[in-house]
Amino acid sequence: MKTKEKTLTATEFKAKCLRILEELDTRGLVVTKRGRPIARVTPISGASNHKFHGAMKGKIVIKGDIVSTGIKWHAQP
């Protein structure tokens, strides 16, 4: 069963942002403007991206020098 996300208007978020950030739960909230969602606010501790580390290993091939543009130019020191 999916529960409805907590939403706030941008005006309300702006007026109460410090208190809202202190009381933010792990699900976060959606900020709306004129009834349309414009941002999602989530706590850092609730987000984990450890599953992405190494996810593309062996799937990406680097061709050429990734540090250089390949264009030679002479800059004045």
Secondary structure as GFF3:
##gff-version 3
##sequence-region A 1 77
A	DSSP	beta_strand	7	9	.	.	.	ID=ss1
A	DSSP	alpha_helix	10	22	.	.	.	ID=ss2
A	DSSP	beta_strand	29	33	.	.	.	ID=ss3
A	DSSP	beta_strand	36	41	.	.	.	ID=ss4
A	DSSP	three_ten_helix	50	52	.	.	.	ID=ss5
###
